[in-house]
Amino acid sequence: MPYSLRDKRVLIVGSGSDIAAALVTDLLREGARVTLAGRNIEKTASATKALGDAVRPLSLDLSDEESIRAAADQVRAAGGLDHLVSVATERANGPVASLERGALHAAFDAKVVGPILLAKHFARLIAEEGSLLFFSGLAAWRPSPGLAAMAATNGSVSTLASALAVELAPTRVNALSPGVIDTSNWDVVAADKQELFRQVAASAPARRVGDPSDVSAAARALLVNPYINGETLHVDGGARWS
Ligand SMILES: NC(=O)c1ccc[n+]([C@@H]2O[C@H](COP(=O)([O-])OP(=O)(O)OC[C@H]3O[C@@H](n4cnc5c(N)ncnc54)[C@H](OP(=O)(O)O)[C@@H]3O)[C@@H](O)[C@H]2O)c1
């Protein structure tokens, strides 16, 4: 059936993410076969267990090419893949004068170098009409002080998606750029999450922050539509224009 993910094999990288959890839940509901990958296999196994017995855990660290190669070998042995999604991120936030090289490298590994290596090792395992999907973010499109590294990594994701779409054709490659989404990472990142959400909701044209289900629905559209390619889909309630 066209535009269906039933029985499609989907690998999602970034096992601790609430957005990944929402996507896994929606994909399972639709009958997809989901593997969830993370750099810490114990954490990943417990995340998959929480999402249901059907989800397979896989060890994969985007900062370690050998782990990416080993994960690809396992996927090849299991028969390949229809879609690969990476939601992974590492934040290197703060005034540019305070940024540490190690944190910058981790941020670029998660969003730029890692996705390039995913393409290197997984693209040949993707079935006809399959795709790669990488996660960008609003910081690239609406820069603010303290988020220079995040702007650079997220902007690179978008550029990478269109470049890879050309190089890996006919495998499709897209990017998704969320705005502020109500996820647990804001408990750590924001000094006052509720106040931040209130301010975002007041200024965003959608008049609310996003929900992981908003992002999951958009990710699904990018996976199933065989004519969306090299695109960056913004799921930010119009926040780029506020
Ligand atoms: N939430 C938002 O409001 C928002 C806004 C704009 C953009 N986005 C984008 O949407 C995506 C998902 O966001 P989120 O908030 O749900 O993410 P999150 O909670 O921060 O989770 C990110 C995940 O990436 C994993 N990761 C980091 N480095 C990795 C590596 N080297 N190898 C493998 N995994 C690695 C982390 O693993 P561990 O669990 O091991 O730490 C974590 O599970 C991200 O790309 C983010 O930039 C989100």
The ligand as a MOL file (V3000), in Angstrom:
LIG
                    3D

  0  0  0     0  0            999 V3000
M  V30 BEGIN CTAB
M  V30 COUNTS 48 52 0 0 0
M  V30 BEGIN ATOM
M  V30 1 N 13.2910 19.3140 21.9580 0
M  V30 2 C 13.2600 20.4540 21.2860 0
M  V30 3 O 12.6200 21.4210 21.6970 0
M  V30 4 C 14.0270 20.5890 20.0010 0
M  V30 5 C 14.1230 21.8500 19.3880 0
M  V30 6 C 14.8480 21.9750 18.2100 0
M  V30 7 C 15.4590 20.8540 17.6520 0
M  V30 8 N 15.3440 19.6540 18.2760 0 CHG=1
M  V30 9 C 16.0480 18.5180 17.6930 0
M  V30 10 O 15.2420 17.3610 17.7100 0
M  V30 11 C 16.0490 16.2150 17.9890 0
M  V30 12 C 15.4880 15.4610 19.1930 0
M  V30 13 O 15.4240 16.3600 20.2790 0
M  V30 14 P 15.2250 15.8350 21.7830 0
M  V30 15 O 15.0800 17.0370 22.6120 0
M  V30 16 O 14.1640 14.7850 21.8240 0 CHG=-1
M  V30 17 O 16.6680 15.1540 22.0200 0
M  V30 18 P 17.4010 14.7650 23.3940 0
M  V30 19 O 16.4180 14.4650 24.4670 0
M  V30 20 O 18.4560 15.7790 23.6880 0
M  V30 21 O 18.0840 13.3830 22.9840 0
M  V30 22 C 19.1790 13.3700 22.1300 0
M  V30 23 C 19.6920 11.9580 22.0590 0
M  V30 24 O 20.8670 11.9710 21.2390 0
M  V30 25 C 21.7070 10.9820 21.7430 0
M  V30 26 N 23.0940 11.1840 21.3250 0
M  V30 27 C 23.8860 12.2460 21.5200 0
M  V30 28 N 25.1060 12.0270 21.0220 0
M  V30 29 C 25.0770 10.7750 20.4960 0
M  V30 30 C 26.0300 9.9560 19.8590 0
M  V30 31 N 27.3050 10.3680 19.6850 0
M  V30 32 N 25.6750 8.7320 19.4390 0
M  V30 33 C 24.3990 8.2860 19.6240 0
M  V30 34 N 23.4470 9.0020 20.2410 0
M  V30 35 C 23.7990 10.2350 20.6750 0
M  V30 36 C 21.5880 11.1250 23.2600 0
M  V30 37 O 22.0570 9.9410 23.8390 0
M  V30 38 P 22.1360 9.6540 25.4290 0
M  V30 39 O 20.7290 9.2640 25.8110 0
M  V30 40 O 23.1220 8.5510 25.5200 0
M  V30 41 O 22.5870 10.9410 26.0600 0
M  V30 42 C 20.0930 11.3530 23.4050 0
M  V30 43 O 19.4020 10.1480 23.5950 0
M  V30 44 C 17.4650 16.7400 18.2070 0
M  V30 45 O 18.2040 16.6020 17.0230 0
M  V30 46 C 17.2670 18.1910 18.5360 0
M  V30 47 O 18.3610 19.0310 18.1870 0
M  V30 48 C 14.6570 19.4830 19.4240 0
M  V30 END ATOM
M  V30 BEGIN BOND
M  V30 1 1 1 2
M  V30 2 2 2 3
M  V30 3 1 2 4
M  V30 4 1 4 5
M  V30 5 2 4 48
M  V30 6 2 5 6
M  V30 7 1 6 7
M  V30 8 2 7 8
M  V30 9 1 8 9
M  V30 10 1 8 48
M  V30 11 1 9 10
M  V30 12 1 9 46
M  V30 13 1 10 11
M  V30 14 1 11 12
M  V30 15 1 11 44
M  V30 16 1 12 13
M  V30 17 1 13 14
M  V30 18 2 14 15
M  V30 19 1 14 16
M  V30 20 1 14 17
M  V30 21 1 17 18
M  V30 22 2 18 19
M  V30 23 1 18 20
M  V30 24 1 18 21
M  V30 25 1 21 22
M  V30 26 1 22 23
M  V30 27 1 23 24
M  V30 28 1 23 42
M  V30 29 1 24 25
M  V30 30 1 25 26
M  V30 31 1 25 36
M  V30 32 1 26 27
M  V30 33 1 26 35
M  V30 34 2 27 28
M  V30 35 1 28 29
M  V30 36 1 29 30
M  V30 37 2 29 35
M  V30 38 1 30 31
M  V30 39 2 30 32
M  V30 40 1 32 33
M  V30 41 2 33 34
M  V30 42 1 34 35
M  V30 43 1 36 37
M  V30 44 1 36 42
M  V30 45 1 37 38
M  V30 46 2 38 39
M  V30 47 1 38 40
M  V30 48 1 38 41
M  V30 49 1 42 43
M  V30 50 1 44 45
M  V30 51 1 44 46
M  V30 52 1 46 47
M  V30 END BOND
M  V30 END CTAB
M  END
